[in-house]
């Protein structure tokens, strides 16, 4: 069974900008993506990695391409993607805009 870890973190917005609260996602101990938490509580992707791409994301994306209403939805999407990958099915393409 896959090990998905969510860690509370502060994400830098860029040169001279302040940090925003967010979450990093790790799969089997390796960082996968980062999500900024908006004032409305929604989580918006601000980064990804090759592993995230393997789980259905876009490699090298640094934008708010993926968005989740809350932490539970974020966790469930990554767990479904990891389970499908481990089952040899590839990443599921439904329910999250075809990205996870």
MOPAC internal coordinates of N, CA, C and O (Angstrom, degrees):
PM7 1SCF
backbone

  N    0.0000 0     0.00 0     0.00 0    0    0    0
  C    1.4440 1     0.00 0     0.00 0    1    0    0
  C    1.5288 1   108.79 1     0.00 0    2    1    0
  O    1.2310 1   120.99 1   -38.70 1    3    2    1
  N    1.3080 1   115.70 1   141.30 1    3    2    1
  C    1.4539 1   122.80 1  -177.61 1    5    3    2
  C    1.5209 1   111.46 1   -68.82 1    6    5    3
  O    1.2310 1   121.48 1   -31.72 1    7    6    5
  N    1.3194 1   114.76 1   148.28 1    7    6    5
  C    1.4601 1   120.80 1   174.56 1    9    7    6
  C    1.5256 1   108.24 1  -111.28 1   10    9    7
  O    1.2310 1   120.84 1   -71.23 1   11   10    9
  N    1.3199 1   116.00 1   108.77 1   11   10    9
  C    1.4523 1   122.76 1   177.03 1   13   11   10
  C    1.5260 1   107.31 1  -105.49 1   14   13   11
  O    1.2310 1   120.56 1   -54.31 1   15   14   13
  N    1.3321 1   116.53 1   125.69 1   15   14   13
  C    1.4600 1   121.20 1  -179.52 1   17   15   14
  C    1.5171 1   109.70 1  -116.81 1   18   17   15
  O    1.2310 1   120.72 1   -50.51 1   19   18   17
  N    1.3326 1   116.22 1   129.49 1   19   18   17
  C    1.4565 1   122.18 1   175.33 1   21   19   18
  C    1.5199 1   107.56 1  -110.37 1   22   21   19
  O    1.2310 1   120.45 1   -52.52 1   23   22   21
  N    1.3300 1   116.75 1   127.48 1   23   22   21
  C    1.4568 1   121.63 1  -177.52 1   25   23   22
  C    1.5201 1   109.86 1  -125.11 1   26   25   23
  O    1.2310 1   120.92 1   -52.10 1   27   26   25
  N    1.3235 1   115.84 1   127.90 1   27   26   25
  C    1.4638 1   121.83 1   176.67 1   29   27   26
  C    1.5157 1   108.00 1   -67.35 1   30   29   27
  O    1.2310 1   120.14 1   -44.45 1   31   30   29
  N    1.3328 1   117.35 1   135.55 1   31   30   29
  C    1.4539 1   120.85 1  -176.69 1   33   31   30
  C    1.5241 1   110.49 1  -152.45 1   34   33   31
  O    1.2310 1   120.68 1   -12.41 1   35   34   33
  N    1.3133 1   116.31 1   167.59 1   35   34   33
  C    1.4663 1   122.53 1   171.91 1   37   35   34
  C    1.5162 1   106.62 1  -107.02 1   38   37   35
  O    1.2310 1   120.26 1   -52.39 1   39   38   37
  N    1.3163 1   117.10 1   127.61 1   39   38   37
  C    1.4551 1   121.91 1  -176.43 1   41   39   38
  C    1.5243 1   110.80 1  -105.88 1   42   41   39
  O    1.2310 1   120.21 1   -52.32 1   43   42   41
  N    1.3345 1   117.21 1   127.68 1   43   42   41
  C    1.4638 1   119.75 1   176.95 1   45   43   42
  C    1.5237 1   109.99 1   -72.64 1   46   45   43
  O    1.2310 1   120.11 1   -40.50 1   47   46   45
  N    1.3117 1   117.40 1   139.50 1   47   46   45
  C    1.4656 1   121.23 1   179.59 1   49   47   46
  C    1.5177 1   112.49 1   -90.11 1   50   49   47
  O    1.2310 1   119.93 1   165.19 1   51   50   49
  N    1.2919 1   117.74 1   -14.81 1   51   50   49
  C    1.4577 1   120.72 1  -179.41 1   53   51   50
  C    1.5134 1   110.69 1   145.05 1   54   53   51
  O    1.2310 1   121.17 1     8.58 1   55   54   53
  N    1.3066 1   115.36 1  -171.42 1   55   54   53
  C    1.4659 1   120.97 1  -177.72 1   57   55   54
  C    1.5114 1   111.91 1   -58.63 1   58   57   55
  O    1.2310 1   120.89 1   -58.32 1   59   58   57
  N    1.3083 1   115.91 1   121.68 1   59   58   57
  C    1.4494 1   121.73 1   175.07 1   61   59   58
  C    1.5243 1   115.36 1    74.09 1   62   61   59
  O    1.2310 1   119.98 1   173.70 1   63   62   61
  N    1.3108 1   117.65 1    -6.30 1   63   62   61
  C    1.4637 1   120.47 1  -179.21 1   65   63   62
  C    1.5285 1   109.45 1   -86.74 1   66   65   63
  O    1.2310 1   121.48 1   -25.31 1   67   66   65
  N    1.2979 1   114.77 1   154.69 1   67   66   65
  C    1.4621 1   118.22 1   178.18 1   69   67   66
  C    1.5241 1   110.48 1   -75.80 1   70   69   67
  O    1.2310 1   121.02 1    -9.91 1   71   70   69
  N    1.3078 1   115.65 1   170.09 1   71   70   69
  C    1.4574 1   121.23 1   179.42 1   73   71   70
  C    1.5202 1   109.61 1   -88.93 1   74   73   71
  O    1.2310 1   121.14 1   -24.90 1   75   74   73
  N    1.3338 1   115.42 1   155.10 1   75   74   73
  C    1.4615 1   121.76 1   176.18 1   77   75   74
  C    1.5235 1   108.36 1  -119.80 1   78   77   75
  O    1.2310 1   119.91 1   -29.23 1   79   78   77
  N    1.3289 1   117.77 1   150.77 1   79   78   77
  C    1.4549 1   119.59 1   177.56 1   81   79   78
  C    1.5260 1   110.43 1   -69.69 1   82   81   79
  O    1.2310 1   121.03 1   -32.11 1   83   82   81
  N    1.3052 1   115.64 1   147.89 1   83   82   81
  C    1.4572 1   118.85 1   179.87 1   85   83   82
  C    1.5117 1   112.09 1  -167.67 1   86   85   83
  O    1.2310 1   121.49 1    12.19 1   87   86   85
  N    1.3161 1   114.76 1  -167.81 1   87   86   85
  C    1.4588 1   122.82 1  -178.38 1   89   87   86
  C    1.5176 1   109.12 1  -137.14 1   90   89   87
  O    1.2310 1   120.69 1   -39.01 1   91   90   89
  N    1.3284 1   116.29 1   140.99 1   91   90   89
  C    1.4561 1   120.46 1   170.40 1   93   91   90
  C    1.5229 1   107.23 1  -106.49 1   94   93   91
  O    1.2310 1   121.38 1   -32.92 1   95   94   93
  N    1.3213 1   114.96 1   147.08 1   95   94   93
  C    1.4568 1   121.92 1   179.90 1   97   95   94
  C    1.5172 1   107.72 1  -113.70 1   98   97   95
  O    1.2310 1   120.59 1   -46.94 1   99   98   97
  N    1.3266 1   116.47 1   133.06 1   99   98   97
  C    1.4632 1   121.36 1   175.53 1  101   99   98
  C    1.5230 1   108.52 1  -124.63 1  102  101   99
  O    1.2310 1   120.91 1   -35.73 1  103  102  101
  N    1.3109 1   115.87 1   144.27 1  103  102  101
  C    1.4643 1   123.40 1   177.31 1  105  103  102
  C    1.5174 1   106.90 1  -118.66 1  106  105  103
  O    1.2310 1   120.55 1   -60.16 1  107  106  105
  N    1.3134 1   116.56 1   119.84 1  107  106  105
  C    1.4670 1   121.70 1  -178.04 1  109  107  106
  C    1.5289 1   111.11 1    52.78 1  110  109  107
  O    1.2310 1   120.36 1  -140.57 1  111  110  109
  N    1.3308 1   116.92 1    39.43 1  111  110  109
  C    1.4506 1   122.06 1   175.94 1  113  111  110
  C    1.5204 1   115.85 1    84.21 1  114  113  111
  O    1.2310 1   120.22 1   176.01 1  115  114  113
  N    1.3315 1   117.18 1    -3.99 1  115  114  113
  C    1.4693 1   120.73 1  -178.92 1  117  115  114
  C    1.5234 1   109.89 1  -105.32 1  118  117  115
  O    1.2310 1   119.58 1   -48.60 1  119  118  117
  N    1.3388 1   118.42 1   131.40 1  119  118  117
  C    1.4633 1   120.79 1   179.24 1  121  119  118
  C    1.5238 1   111.30 1   -57.29 1  122  121  119
  O    1.2310 1   121.03 1   -41.46 1  123  122  121
  N    1.3191 1   115.64 1   138.54 1  123  122  121
  C    1.4554 1   121.75 1  -176.89 1  125  123  122
  C    1.5210 1   111.65 1  -117.93 1  126  125  123
  O    1.2310 1   120.00 1   128.81 1  127  126  125
  N    1.3185 1   117.61 1   -51.19 1  127  126  125
  C    1.4627 1   120.36 1  -175.74 1  129  127  126
  C    1.5188 1   109.65 1  -158.89 1  130  129  127
  O    1.2310 1   121.29 1   -13.45 1  131  130  129
  N    1.3239 1   115.15 1   166.55 1  131  130  129
  C    1.4596 1   121.54 1   176.36 1  133  131  130
  C    1.5187 1   108.60 1  -127.93 1  134  133  131
  O    1.2310 1   121.09 1   -36.62 1  135  134  133
  N    1.3250 1   115.52 1   143.38 1  135  134  133
  C    1.4575 1   122.14 1  -179.39 1  137  135  134
  C    1.5201 1   109.18 1  -129.99 1  138  137  135
  O    1.2310 1   120.78 1   -52.78 1  139  138  137
  N    1.3331 1   116.12 1   127.22 1  139  138  137
  C    1.4594 1   121.47 1   175.43 1  141  139  138
  C    1.5249 1   108.12 1   -84.29 1  142  141  139
  O    1.2310 1   121.05 1   -38.97 1  143  142  141
  N    1.3295 1   115.60 1   141.03 1  143  142  141
  C    1.4584 1   120.67 1   178.69 1  145  143  142
  C    1.5166 1   109.03 1   -98.37 1  146  145  143
  O    1.2310 1   120.65 1   -61.70 1  147  146  145
  N    1.3186 1   116.37 1   118.30 1  147  146  145
  C    1.4519 1   121.48 1   179.99 1  149  147  146
  C    1.5163 1   111.72 1   -78.69 1  150  149  147
  O    1.2310 1   120.86 1   -13.07 1  151  150  149
  N    1.3175 1   115.97 1   166.93 1  151  150  149
  C    1.4658 1   121.29 1   178.22 1  153  151  150
  C    1.5208 1   111.21 1   -59.81 1  154  153  151
  O    1.2310 1   120.50 1   154.05 1  155  154  153
  N    1.3483 1   116.65 1   -25.95 1  155  154  153
  C    1.4597 1   121.51 1   179.01 1  157  155  154
  C    1.5275 1   112.63 1   -83.31 1  158  157  155
  O    1.2310 1   120.47 1   179.38 1  159  158  157
  N    1.3449 1   116.71 1    -0.62 1  159  158  157
  C    1.4562 1   121.25 1   179.51 1  161  159  158
  C    1.5184 1   114.53 1    88.97 1  162  161  159
  O    1.2310 1   120.05 1   171.56 1  163  162  161
  N    1.3359 1   117.51 1    -8.44 1  163  162  161
  C    1.4688 1   120.62 1   179.22 1  165  163  162
  C    1.5217 1   109.78 1   -72.60 1  166  165  163
  O    1.2310 1   120.67 1   -31.63 1  167  166  165
  N    1.3135 1   116.33 1   148.37 1  167  166  165
  C    1.4557 1   122.63 1   179.18 1  169  167  166
  C    1.5194 1   108.36 1  -106.93 1  170  169  167
  O    1.2310 1   120.66 1   -55.78 1  171  170  169
  N    1.3359 1   116.35 1   124.22 1  171  170  169
  C    1.4563 1   122.20 1  -177.80 1  173  171  170
  C    1.5229 1   109.58 1  -118.90 1  174  173  171
  O    1.2310 1   121.14 1   -49.99 1  175  174  173
  N    1.3263 1   115.43 1   130.01 1  175  174  173
  C    1.4623 1   119.87 1  -177.30 1  177  175  174
  C    1.5116 1   110.79 1   -66.55 1  178  177  175
  O    1.2310 1   121.17 1   -46.28 1  179  178  177
  N    1.3339 1   115.38 1   133.72 1  179  178  177
  C    1.4573 1   121.10 1   177.56 1  181  179  178
  C    1.5155 1   111.69 1  -122.84 1  182  181  179
  O    1.2310 1   119.81 1  -178.65 1  183  182  181
  N    1.3211 1   117.97 1     1.35 1  183  182  181
  C    1.4520 1   120.11 1   178.13 1  185  183  182
  C    1.5054 1   111.37 1  -171.37 1  186  185  183
  O    1.2310 1   120.81 1   -23.58 1  187  186  185
  N    1.3066 1   116.06 1   156.42 1  187  186  185
  C    1.4585 1   120.51 1   176.31 1  189  187  186
  C    1.5170 1   109.16 1  -149.11 1  190  189  187
  O    1.2310 1   120.85 1    -4.79 1  191  190  189
  N    1.3015 1   115.97 1   175.21 1  191  190  189
  C    1.4545 1   121.80 1  -178.93 1  193  191  190
  C    1.5198 1   109.28 1  -137.71 1  194  193  191
  O    1.2310 1   120.46 1     0.07 1  195  194  193
  N    1.3021 1   116.73 1  -179.93 1  195  194  193
  C    1.4647 1   120.62 1   177.56 1  197  195  194
  C    1.5200 1   111.20 1   -59.83 1  198  197  195
  O    1.2310 1   120.54 1   142.06 1  199  198  197
  N    1.3324 1   116.57 1   -37.94 1  199  198  197
  C    1.4632 1   118.98 1  -179.41 1  201  199  198
  C    1.5200 1   110.32 1   -66.03 1  202  201  199
  O    1.2310 1   120.26 1   140.03 1  203  202  201
  N    1.3212 1   117.10 1   -39.97 1  203  202  201
  C    1.4567 1   120.47 1   175.78 1  205  203  202
  C    1.5276 1   109.38 1   -59.99 1  206  205  203
  O    1.2310 1   120.39 1   139.28 1  207  206  205
  N    1.3241 1   116.85 1   -40.72 1  207  206  205
  C    1.4613 1   120.82 1   177.72 1  209  207  206
  C    1.5269 1   109.91 1   -61.44 1  210  209  207
  O    1.2310 1   120.55 1   139.96 1  211  210  209
  N    1.3227 1   116.56 1   -40.04 1  211  210  209
  C    1.4637 1   120.01 1   178.44 1  213  211  210
  C    1.5219 1   111.75 1   -64.93 1  214  213  211
  O    1.2310 1   120.65 1   154.38 1  215  214  213
  N    1.3265 1   116.36 1   -25.62 1  215  214  213
  C    1.4604 1   120.09 1   178.78 1  217  215  214
  C    1.5257 1   111.40 1   -92.11 1  218  217  215
  O    1.2310 1   120.03 1  -171.94 1  219  218  217
  N    1.3190 1   117.55 1     8.06 1  219  218  217
  C    1.4525 1   120.50 1   174.92 1  221  219  218
  C    1.5068 1   115.57 1   113.53 1  222  221  219
  O    1.2310 1   119.71 1  -179.71 1  223  222  221
  N    1.3168 1   118.17 1     0.29 1  223  222  221
  C    1.4611 1   121.13 1   179.76 1  225  223  222
  C    1.5057 1   110.93 1   -88.46 1  226  225  223
  O    1.2310 1   120.97 1    10.32 1  227  226  225
  N    1.3208 1   115.76 1  -169.68 1  227  226  225
  C    1.4526 1   121.19 1   179.07 1  229  227  226
  C    1.5144 1   109.06 1  -109.74 1  230  229  227
  O    1.2310 1   120.42 1   -60.36 1  231  230  229
  N    1.3157 1   116.81 1   119.64 1  231  230  229
  C    1.4635 1   121.55 1  -178.24 1  233  231  230
  C    1.5181 1   111.28 1   -60.28 1  234  233  231
  O    1.2310 1   121.03 1   -47.51 1  235  234  233
  N    1.3258 1   115.63 1   132.49 1  235  234  233
  C    1.4440 1   120.88 1   174.41 1  237  235  234
  C    1.5189 1   114.78 1    77.42 1  238  237  235
  O    1.2310 1   119.60 1  -170.25 1  239  238  237
  N    1.3037 1   118.38 1     9.75 1  239  238  237
  C    1.4702 1   120.12 1  -178.44 1  241  239  238
  C    1.5215 1   110.13 1   -73.28 1  242  241  239
  O    1.2310 1   121.07 1   -46.33 1  243  242  241
  N    1.3076 1   115.55 1   133.67 1  243  242  241
  C    1.4619 1   120.92 1   174.77 1  245  243  242
  C    1.5176 1   107.38 1  -130.47 1  246  245  243
  O    1.2310 1   121.01 1  -110.34 1  247  246  245
  N    1.2967 1   115.67 1    69.66 1  247  246  245
  C    1.4563 1   121.05 1   179.59 1  249  247  246
  C    1.5242 1   108.62 1  -154.43 1  250  249  247
  O    1.2310 1   120.54 1     5.66 1  251  250  249
  N    1.3072 1   116.58 1  -174.34 1  251  250  249
  C    1.4590 1   119.45 1  -179.68 1  253  251  250
  C    1.5221 1   110.46 1   -98.78 1  254  253  251
  O    1.2310 1   120.68 1  -132.44 1  255  254  253
  N    1.3325 1   116.30 1    47.56 1  255  254  253
  C    1.4509 1   121.72 1  -175.99 1  257  255  254
  C    1.5274 1   112.02 1   -62.53 1  258  257  255
  O    1.2310 1   120.12 1   139.50 1  259  258  257
  N    1.3047 1   117.38 1   -40.50 1  259  258  257
  C    1.4567 1   120.67 1  -179.84 1  261  259  258
  C    1.5086 1   109.50 1  -109.54 1  262  261  259
  O    1.2310 1   121.52 1   -34.47 1  263  262  261
  N    1.3043 1   114.69 1   145.53 1  263  262  261
  C    1.4522 1   120.41 1  -177.11 1  265  263  262
  C    1.5274 1   108.72 1  -145.28 1  266  265  263
  O    1.2310 1   120.98 1   -38.28 1  267  266  265
  N    1.3218 1   115.74 1   141.72 1  267  266  265
  C    1.4538 1   121.42 1   179.40 1  269  267  266
  C    1.5231 1   109.04 1  -131.87 1  270  269  267
  O    1.2310 1   120.28 1   -34.20 1  271  270  269
  N    1.3277 1   117.07 1   145.80 1  271  270  269
  C    1.4646 1   120.04 1  -177.50 1  273  271  270
  C    1.5208 1   113.76 1   -69.27 1  274  273  271
  O    1.2310 1   120.56 1   153.58 1  275  274  273
  N    1.3473 1   116.54 1   -26.42 1  275  274  273
  C    1.4553 1   119.60 1  -178.41 1  277  275  274
  C    1.5250 1   110.25 1  -163.60 1  278  277  275
  O    1.2310 1   121.14 1    -3.99 1  279  278  277
  N    1.3160 1   115.43 1   176.01 1  279  278  277
  C    1.4625 1   121.80 1  -177.21 1  281  279  278
  C    1.5244 1   112.13 1   -63.54 1  282  281  279
  O    1.2310 1   120.01 1   142.54 1  283  282  281
  N    1.3234 1   117.58 1   -37.46 1  283  282  281
  C    1.4719 1   120.42 1   179.16 1  285  283  282
  C    1.5287 1   111.31 1   -61.41 1  286  285  283
  O    1.2310 1   120.18 1   136.73 1  287  286  285
  N    1.3220 1   117.26 1   -43.27 1  287  286  285
  C    1.4619 1   121.16 1   179.76 1  289  287  286
  C    1.5270 1   110.87 1   -65.12 1  290  289  287
  O    1.2310 1   120.50 1   140.21 1  291  290  289
  N    1.3248 1   116.65 1   -39.79 1  291  290  289
  C    1.4626 1   121.40 1   177.27 1  293  291  290
  C    1.5245 1   110.53 1   -60.65 1  294  293  291
  O    1.2310 1   120.97 1   129.29 1  295  294  293
  N    1.3185 1   115.75 1   -50.71 1  295  294  293
  C    1.4664 1   120.76 1  -179.38 1  297  295  294
  C    1.5239 1   111.19 1   -59.68 1  298  297  295
  O    1.2310 1   119.89 1   133.43 1  299  298  297
  N    1.3136 1   117.81 1   -46.57 1  299  298  297
  C    1.4680 1   121.56 1  -178.42 1  301  299  298
  C    1.5241 1   111.89 1   -62.10 1  302  301  299
  O    1.2310 1   120.07 1   140.02 1  303  302  301
  N    1.3297 1   117.47 1   -39.98 1  303  302  301
  C    1.4657 1   120.56 1   179.39 1  305  303  302
  C    1.5241 1   110.97 1   -62.49 1  306  305  303
  O    1.2310 1   120.09 1   135.95 1  307  306  305
  N    1.3272 1   117.44 1   -44.05 1  307  306  305
  C    1.4649 1   119.90 1   179.32 1  309  307  306
  C    1.5225 1   111.73 1   -69.69 1  310  309  307
  O    1.2310 1   119.87 1   143.52 1  311  310  309
  N    1.3186 1   117.86 1   -36.48 1  311  310  309
  C    1.4621 1   119.76 1   177.21 1  313  311  310
  C    1.5266 1   111.40 1   -64.78 1  314  313  311
  O    1.2310 1   120.20 1   138.09 1  315  314  313
  N    1.3320 1   117.22 1   -41.91 1  315  314  313
  C    1.4705 1   120.59 1   177.65 1  317  315  314
  C    1.5236 1   110.62 1   -63.19 1  318  317  315
  O    1.2310 1   120.27 1   135.52 1  319  318  317
  N    1.3322 1   117.08 1   -44.48 1  319  318  317
  C    1.4587 1   120.78 1  -179.58 1  321  319  318
  C    1.5281 1   111.08 1   -63.32 1  322  321  319
  O    1.2310 1   120.41 1   136.73 1  323  322  321
  N    1.3237 1   116.82 1   -43.27 1  323  322  321
  C    1.4632 1   120.46 1  -179.88 1  325  323  322
  C    1.5251 1   111.04 1   -66.42 1  326  325  323
  O    1.2310 1   120.19 1   138.91 1  327  326  325
  N    1.3223 1   117.23 1   -41.09 1  327  326  325
  C    1.4693 1   120.95 1   179.39 1  329  327  326
  C    1.5236 1   110.57 1   -63.75 1  330  329  327
  O    1.2310 1   120.16 1   138.26 1  331  330  329
  N    1.3253 1   117.30 1   -41.74 1  331  330  329
  C    1.4581 1   121.01 1   178.91 1  333  331  330
  C    1.5232 1   110.34 1   -65.15 1  334  333  331
  O    1.2310 1   120.64 1   138.64 1  335  334  333
  N    1.3254 1   116.37 1   -41.36 1  335  334  333
  C    1.4628 1   119.95 1   179.40 1  337  335  334
  C    1.5192 1   110.78 1   -63.36 1  338  337  335
  O    1.2310 1   120.32 1   135.20 1  339  338  337
  N    1.3224 1   116.99 1   -44.80 1  339  338  337
  C    1.4620 1   120.88 1   179.73 1  341  339  338
  C    1.5170 1   111.99 1   -65.28 1  342  341  339
  O    1.2310 1   120.34 1   151.58 1  343  342  341
  N    1.3227 1   116.96 1   -28.42 1  343  342  341
  C    1.4601 1   121.15 1   178.74 1  345  343  342
  C    1.5271 1   111.30 1   -82.33 1  346  345  343
  O    1.2310 1   120.96 1   178.65 1  347  346  345
  N    1.3464 1   115.76 1    -1.35 1  347  346  345
  C    1.4526 1   120.21 1   178.65 1  349  347  346
  C    1.5137 1   113.60 1    79.63 1  350  349  347
  O    1.2310 1   120.18 1  -163.69 1  351  350  349
  N    1.3042 1   117.25 1    16.31 1  351  350  349
  C    1.4603 1   121.34 1  -177.84 1  353  351  350
  C    1.5140 1   112.52 1   -92.71 1  354  353  351
  O    1.2310 1   119.25 1   173.52 1  355  354  353
  N    1.3186 1   119.03 1    -6.48 1  355  354  353
  C    1.4553 1   120.68 1  -172.79 1  357  355  354
  C    1.5128 1   108.29 1    77.60 1  358  357  355
  O    1.2310 1   120.77 1     6.37 1  359  358  357
  N    1.2995 1   116.13 1  -173.63 1  359  358  357
  C    1.4645 1   119.89 1  -177.80 1  361  359  358
  C    1.5208 1   110.46 1   -82.33 1  362  361  359
  O    1.2310 1   120.13 1   -42.97 1  363  362  361
  N    1.3198 1   117.36 1   137.03 1  363  362  361
  C    1.4602 1   119.41 1   175.85 1  365  363  362
  C    1.5122 1   110.28 1   -65.16 1  366  365  363
  O    1.2310 1   120.06 1   -32.42 1  367  366  365
  N    1.2964 1   117.48 1   147.58 1  367  366  365
  C    1.4618 1   121.41 1  -174.63 1  369  367  366
  C    1.5224 1   113.86 1  -114.89 1  370  369  367
  O    1.2310 1   119.44 1  -172.89 1  371  370  369
  N    1.2888 1   118.68 1     7.11 1  371  370  369
  C    1.4643 1   118.68 1  -177.60 1  373  371  370
  C    1.5076 1   112.41 1  -113.35 1  374  373  371
  O    1.2310 1   120.37 1   -25.23 1  375  374  373
  N    1.3135 1   116.90 1   154.77 1  375  374  373
  C    1.4429 1   122.09 1   171.18 1  377  375  374
  C    1.5065 1   116.81 1    88.80 1  378  377  375
  O    1.2310 1   119.35 1   160.24 1  379  378  377
  N    1.3228 1   118.84 1   -19.76 1  379  378  377
  C    1.4622 1   118.93 1  -179.43 1  381  379  378
  C    1.5281 1   110.04 1  -132.20 1  382  381  379
  O    1.2310 1   120.62 1  -139.94 1  383  382  381
  N    1.2966 1   116.42 1    40.06 1  383  382  381
  C    1.4525 1   119.16 1   177.46 1  385  383  382
  C    1.5076 1   112.99 1    72.18 1  386  385  383
  O    1.2310 1   119.87 1  -162.60 1  387  386  385
  N    1.3464 1   117.86 1    17.40 1  387  386  385
  C    1.4460 1   121.24 1   176.80 1  389  387  386
  C    1.5070 1   114.30 1    75.26 1  390  389  387
  O    1.2310 1   119.51 1  -165.77 1  391  390  389
  N    1.3134 1   118.53 1    14.23 1  391  390  389
  C    1.4513 1   119.74 1  -176.71 1  393  391  390
  C    1.5144 1   114.05 1  -105.07 1  394  393  391
  O    1.2310 1   119.56 1   164.09 1  395  394  393
  N    1.3110 1   118.44 1   -15.91 1  395  394  393
  C    1.4715 1   119.95 1   176.57 1  397  395  394
  C    1.4899 1   107.93 1  -125.08 1  398  397  395
  O    1.2310 1   120.10 1   180.00 1  399  398  397

